[in-house]
Amino acid sequence: MEPITEDQLRGCVAETMKMEPAEIEVSEELYDQGMNSLQLVSVLTWLQEKGYDVSFADLAEDTRLTAWIELLDS
């Protein structure tokens, strides 16, 4: 499994939220930026398809991209 970069994750999130990657604030909760639970499931599915063993609860606990990168690096 190849590690996911912040830029790749940001791109996935931006595409899911129909935004430009530059519009995503990495240290702000994605729910505060307009993400909904269905979009979170889309990102979760993408991560699981890449081989990451993460759950909805893992991602929903802290929806900042910086937190997700830490989670995926651990």
C-alpha positions in Angstrom: 0.0 0.0 0.0 1.4 3.3 -1.1 1.0 6.2 1.4 -1.6 8.8 0.5 -0.3 12.4 0.4 -2.1 15.4 1.9 -2.6 16.6 -1.7 -4.2 13.4 -2.8 -6.5 13.3 0.2 -7.3 17.0 -0.3 -8.1 16.3 -4.0 -10.4 13.5 -3.1 -12.2 15.6 -0.5 -12.5 18.5 -2.9 -13.9 16.4 -5.7 -16.4 14.8 -3.3 -17.5 18.2 -2.0 -17.5 19.7 -5.6 -14.9 22.3 -4.6 -11.4 23.2 -5.7 -8.6 21.7 -3.6 -7.3 25.2 -2.6 -10.7 25.9 -1.1 -10.3 23.1 1.5 -8.8 24.4 4.8 -6.7 21.5 6.2 -7.0 22.6 9.8 -10.7 23.3 9.8 -13.4 20.7 10.4 -14.8 19.5 7.0 -18.3 19.5 8.4 -17.9 23.2 9.0 -16.8 23.6 5.4 -20.0 21.9 4.1 -19.2 18.2 4.1 -22.1 15.9 4.9 -22.1 12.3 6.1 -22.7 10.9 2.6 -19.6 12.7 1.3 -17.7 11.3 4.3 -18.7 7.8 3.3 -17.4 8.5 -0.2 -14.0 9.5 1.1 -14.1 6.5 3.5 -14.8 4.1 0.5 -11.9 5.7 -1.5 -9.5 5.1 1.5 -10.7 1.6 2.0 -10.2 0.8 -1.7 -6.6 2.1 -1.3 -6.1 -0.5 1.5 -6.6 1.6 4.6 -8.4 0.0 7.5 -10.4 2.9 8.7 -14.0 3.3 9.8 -16.7 6.0 9.6 -16.2 6.6 13.3 -12.5 7.1 12.8 -13.0 9.8 10.2 -16.0 11.4 11.9 -14.3 11.8 15.2 -12.2 14.6 13.8 -12.9 15.8 10.3 -9.8 18.0 9.8 -7.6 16.9 7.0 -4.6 17.3 9.3 -6.2 14.7 11.7 -6.9 12.3 8.9 -3.3 12.5 7.7 -2.1 11.7 11.2 -4.6 8.8 11.4 -3.5 7.3 8.1 0.1 7.6 9.0 -0.3 5.7 12.2 
